[in-house]
Amino acid sequence: MARPRSEASTDARKENTKDHPPAKKKISRLDLFKFVPFRLNRLAAEVSSALSAEYQARYGLDIPEWRVLATLGFRDHACSAQYIAQCTRTHKSTISRAVTSLMKKQIIERVENADDRREFRLRLTRKGTDLYEELIPRLLRREQEILSCLSVPERKALAALLGKIEASLDLVQTSQEADAKEAY
């Protein structure tokens, strides 16, 4: 006597699962080399390292000290260490150590905040300004070397795309905007 069709198909499925267990759920994996945040972070670290070669050996500055120097150098007015920490996305304790070191080297100095005498602001000394002005052409040359793998239109496109991402994250994009907001 023939079995009903549904029983036969159930038996066939049982046979198949003995030889071929059900497929396990595939685990999703993140390919870091295609993940944009990873790529941007890795590029930033490499570029920062390449630039630091210009100021570490010659001037004895580390990366946090350079960040303080660069932030003070492009501004027209003194600013707080907190502002520098926000601008550079560097932890305030790291900026504090850099400030202490740069003050010992007489590259920066504290000035009283006219609006709040409890707060001090920072600015470059004459020595700091000279150092900043000496470093800028070297760093701009190094930047050009790093970007030399891109054509001029590609460099413009990269700048535009970075600006677009910065805007989508509500990041300040100009020095004037940074000064007006007292933040980056």
Secondary structure as GFF3:
##gff-version 3
##sequence-region A 1 184
A	DSSP	alpha_helix	5	19	.	.	.	ID=ss1
A	DSSP	three_ten_helix	32	34	.	.	.	ID=ss2
A	DSSP	alpha_helix	36	59	.	.	.	ID=ss3
A	DSSP	alpha_helix	63	74	.	.	.	ID=ss4
A	DSSP	alpha_helix	81	88	.	.	.	ID=ss5
A	DSSP	alpha_helix	92	104	.	.	.	ID=ss6
A	DSSP	beta_strand	108	112	.	.	.	ID=ss7
A	DSSP	beta_strand	120	124	.	.	.	ID=ss8
A	DSSP	alpha_helix	126	147	.	.	.	ID=ss9
A	DSSP	alpha_helix	152	168	.	.	.	ID=ss10
A	DSSP	alpha_helix	175	181	.	.	.	ID=ss11
###
